[in-house]
Amino acid sequence: AGKPIVVTKFAGARDLVEDGKTGLLVDIKDSATFAQKMLYMFEHPDEAKAMGIAASERIEKVFGDNRNIGRVIEMWERTAKL
């Protein structure tokens, strides 16, 4: 959606979000830092917008053009053969 994000450092987020470039990462259960990072996004709209655009480009590169559909189909076909 091209929006900036603040997320906790769970497995999926660490794989997709580059801290400071495509969003902001925060340690799990660190609500104070999470709030600070959210405020940072509001206080730095140009930087937040740039992160949102970079994140959108990253997601398009990784998931665009149905790149993963073939892998999902292959997985289901292998599973069905078991």
C-alpha positions in Angstrom: 0.0 0.0 0.0 3.1 2.2 0.1 2.6 3.1 3.7 5.4 3.2 6.3 5.3 0.6 9.0 6.6 -0.1 12.5 6.7 -3.8 13.3 8.1 -6.1 15.9 11.1 -8.3 15.1 9.3 -11.5 14.4 10.5 -13.9 11.7 8.5 -12.6 8.8 9.1 -8.9 9.6 12.9 -9.4 9.8 12.8 -11.1 6.4 10.9 -8.3 4.7 11.6 -5.1 6.6 14.9 -3.4 6.4 15.1 -1.3 9.5 15.3 2.4 8.6 14.8 1.8 4.9 11.5 0.0 4.3 10.1 0.5 7.9 11.1 0.4 11.5 11.8 -2.7 13.6 11.2 -2.9 17.3 12.0 -5.6 19.8 9.0 -7.8 20.8 7.2 -6.5 23.9 9.0 -3.1 23.8 5.9 -1.0 23.8 7.7 2.2 24.8 10.0 2.0 21.8 7.2 1.0 19.5 5.3 4.1 20.5 8.4 6.3 20.0 8.9 4.8 16.5 5.3 5.5 15.7 5.7 9.1 16.8 8.9 9.3 14.7 6.9 8.4 11.6 4.4 11.1 12.3 7.0 13.7 13.1 9.1 12.9 9.9 6.5 12.6 7.2 9.0 12.9 4.3 11.2 10.0 5.7 8.1 8.0 6.5 6.8 8.4 2.9 10.2 7.4 1.5 10.1 4.2 3.7 6.6 3.4 2.5 7.6 3.8 -1.2 10.7 1.6 -0.6 8.6 -1.0 1.2 6.1 -1.1 -1.6 8.9 -1.6 -4.2 10.5 -4.3 -2.1 7.2 -6.2 -1.8 6.5 -5.9 -5.5 10.0 -7.2 -6.2 9.6 -10.2 -3.9 5.9 -11.0 -4.4 4.9 -9.2 -7.6 3.9 -10.9 -10.9 2.7 -14.0 -9.0 6.3 -15.2 -8.5 5.3 -17.3 -5.6 2.1 -18.9 -7.1 4.2 -21.6 -8.9 5.9 -22.5 -5.6 2.6 -22.8 -3.8 1.2 -25.0 -6.5 4.3 -27.2 -6.5 4.0 -27.5 -2.7 0.3 -28.6 -2.9 1.1 -31.0 -5.7 3.9 -32.6 -3.6 1.6 -32.7 -0.6 -1.2 -34.4 -2.5 1.2 -37.1 -3.7 2.0 -38.1 -0.1 
